[in-house]
Amino acid sequence: MSGDDNPKHGKSKTRKLFFLIFWLVILLALVLIVLSLVPGSRPGQSMLSQMLSLRAPSISVSEFNFEVGRDRVFAHSNGSIAAAGTFGLQVLGPDGQETLRHSFRSATPAIYENNGFFITYDIGGSSVYVFNSSGILSTVDASGLIVSASINKNGWFCIVTQERGSYRGTVSVYNSNGARVYEVKVGSGFVLSAELSPDNKNLAILSMADTGSQITYYGGIDSHKDEPDEIYRFGNRIVIDIKFIAGAEILAVSTQAVQFIDFSGNTRNNWQNLFEGKRLAGYTISDSYIAVHLYDYAIGYSGKITTISFDGTVVGEIESSFELVSMSSIKDTLVILQSDGSVFFDKYLNQFQAAETSVSVATAEHTLALSEDMALVANDHFAVVIRRGEDN
């Protein structure tokens, strides 16, 4: 019997191959851990996250030319930029070429993006469109007047409608195929918005009742339950936005504070009383933090910018003295459009000026963070890409 035909010899080779693969996997894991700990060339980013971010399509144009009418609103995903306006929606790829266009009339367009899924609708209208960068995925014609809509990372979406001639609200939940899977009729109060958790199971409804702002929470909506699990009331705080940040945990933004509420029973109902003596000028919610811009109750634009991580920790705070036009965030990057130009920050509020551009953006009304060093500034007539310059 030859050596290669010996069963013991074959088992030995298999064992050696197994251990070789095992140690290669261990080595790769160690390399990834090291890269995740080593700071990259950009503040707030590790070398690993910087390497991964380079895989996103690179935007190669300095201007995007949209033809969607007036009152434009914008959203971004992986290099593609979507715009909605009074004439419909349009998506342009990172090279500025059109990948999708759909025409419809809209009086007050709104748009939202999550994990490559876009949802656009006409506030006070009846039509909702769900799409990605290349095609329409779902179209819904609502029976009532649309108040708001949202979409989660799996493409499931919520539509809030108000009955015509009434304040009675309805929240409808749709799966990624556009089929309605759950519906709640809200008997009292005015419904502002609804959010579905990332696992498609938990529903949070924000409304304004006689007693003030409240969240009506339904856990496990696949059981078709009729009654909510909990109603959380905010007292004298007026809540304007909510967002699921993990499991059953919700971030609430009010005109007086930022609050974290856990409906899983862990009793995390802490809030940041940051607004004392100040008023909310604007905010933006990123993947792991919220940034708020506050004005003093005084003449002028003096105030401060604060960033708060989702564990409730203040991670950055600076004084400010400018008029806020718009703010946007992506990952660890914050972009603020002032009346006299744009400024980039990391989440710790280290500041970076925008590089000069040949196109005047003095009349810009919107900003949209595209990456750690790029942002869109736009109005109804232009949409220009600006890039980050060197740190101050």
Buried (B, 14 or more C-beta within 10 A) or exposed (E): EEEEEEEEEEEEEEEEEEEEEEEEEEEEEEEEEEBEEEEBEBBBBBBBBBEEBEEEEEBEBEBBEBEBBEBBBBBBBBBBBBBBBBBBBBBBBBEBEEBBBBEBEBEEBBBBBBEEBBBBBBBEBBBBBBBBBEEBBBEBEBEBBBBBBBBBBBBBBBBBBBEEEEEBBBBBBBBBEBEEBBEBEBEEBBBBBBBBBBEBBBBBBBBBBEEBBBBBBBBEBEEEBEEBBBEBEBEEBEBBBBBBBEBBBBBBBBEBBBBBBBBEEEEBEEBBEBBEEBEBBBBBBBEBBBBBBBBBEEEEBBBBBBBBBBEBEEBBBEEBEBEBBBBBBBBBBBBBBBEEBBBBBBBBBBBBBBEEBEEEBEEBEBBBBBBBBBBBBBBBEBBBBBBBBEEE
